[in-house]
């Protein structure tokens, strides 16, 4: 393989690792009140009731994620995030 290609691939990989490290460092160490309420509710359920509540929550979260990606793709100012969202 061409040494230049290997060098570029290495630089890209290092850059991705650095970005991941920054993102991980920004992660909260505990749940906010909204997510803690969901966790408390889900912890009290079992069986079919849990399955249904879990599925509803996953659909709700998925729809929010799609909306966030769309908003970033449409109006994002960070070029890297915007490209990823697209």
ChimeraX attribute file (.defattr): number of C-alpha atoms within 10 A of each C-alpha:
attribute: neighborCount
match mode: 1-to-1
recipient: residues
	/A:1	5
	/A:2	6
	/A:3	8
	/A:4	9
	/A:5	10
	/A:6	11
	/A:7	11
	/A:8	11
	/A:9	12
	/A:10	12
	/A:11	12
	/A:12	12
	/A:13	12
	/A:14	12
	/A:15	12
	/A:16	12
	/A:17	12
	/A:18	12
	/A:19	12
	/A:20	12
	/A:21	11
	/A:22	11
	/A:23	10
	/A:24	10
	/A:25	10
	/A:26	9
	/A:27	8
	/A:28	8
	/A:29	7
	/A:30	8
	/A:31	11
	/A:32	9
	/A:33	9
	/A:34	8
	/A:35	11
	/A:36	12
	/A:37	12
	/A:38	14
	/A:39	12
	/A:40	10
	/A:41	12
	/A:42	16
	/A:43	10
	/A:44	9
	/A:45	14
	/A:46	11
	/A:47	7
	/A:48	9
	/A:49	11
	/A:50	15
	/A:51	13
	/A:52	13
	/A:53	16
	/A:54	15
	/A:55	11
	/A:56	12
	/A:57	14
	/A:58	12
	/A:59	12
	/A:60	11
	/A:61	12
	/A:62	12
	/A:63	12
	/A:64	12
	/A:65	12
	/A:66	12
	/A:67	12
	/A:68	13
	/A:69	18
	/A:70	15
	/A:71	14
	/A:72	19
	/A:73	18
	/A:74	12
	/A:75	10
	/A:76	15
	/A:77	10
	/A:78	10
	/A:79	11
	/A:80	9
	/A:81	13
	/A:82	17
	/A:83	11
	/A:84	10
	/A:85	16
	/A:86	11
